[in-house]
């Protein structure tokens, strides 16, 4: 299972970096909603990492980050995620409070999968927005990442 998650997180890292490159290329013309969506995706990843580690998050779910900071934020998130994959028991329960103040409990492996799934969903939205606004988009589908 650990190897599978490492692969999914490598895919997500690469897809985010590629998406950030496209956003940097069109930084002066991308819609604000695109930056909001991508920032939200990173913020959620950040929040989930901190919930797993039991530490305090420095981002809120709808914080907006400047394009020039996205690459570094993304790299830091994945360094933390790869450390989590190495150090945490996938079967451990994590108790947390969501952004609406509601308490929940999930397994580490459920959270790890959610982060990848949530990111894939929002990258798709970002690509749709970029295709509409700047007529430039790429596929970040997992199968394209895996093709040799």
Rosetta blueprint (number, residue, H / E / L):
1 X L
2 X H
3 X H
4 X H
5 X H
6 X H
7 X H
8 X H
9 X H
10 X H
11 X H
12 X H
13 X H
14 X H
15 X H
16 X H
17 X H
18 X H
19 X H
20 X H
21 X H
22 X H
23 X H
24 X H
25 X H
26 X L
27 X L
28 X L
29 X L
30 X L
31 X L
32 X H
33 X H
34 X H
35 X H
36 X H
37 X H
38 X H
39 X H
40 X H
41 X H
42 X H
43 X H
44 X H
45 X H
46 X H
47 X H
48 X H
49 X H
50 X H
51 X H
52 X H
53 X H
54 X L
55 X L
56 X L
57 X L
58 X L
59 X L
60 X L
61 X L
62 X L
63 X L
64 X L
65 X L
66 X L
67 X H
68 X H
69 X H
70 X H
71 X H
72 X H
73 X H
74 X H
75 X H
76 X H
77 X H
78 X H
79 X H
80 X H
81 X H
82 X H
83 X H
84 X H
85 X H
86 X H
87 X H
88 X L
89 X L
90 X L
91 X L
92 X L
93 X E
94 X E
95 X E
96 X E
97 X E
98 X L
99 X L
100 X L
101 X L
102 X L
103 X E
104 X E
105 X E
106 X E
107 X E
108 X H
109 X H
110 X H
111 X H
112 X H
113 X H
114 X H
115 X H
116 X H
117 X H
118 X H
119 X H
120 X H
121 X H
122 X H
123 X H
124 X H
125 X H
126 X H
127 X H
128 X H
129 X H
130 X H
131 X H
132 X H
133 X H
134 X H
135 X L
136 X L
137 X L
138 X L
139 X L
140 X L
141 X L
142 X H
143 X H
144 X H
145 X H
146 X H
147 X L
148 X L
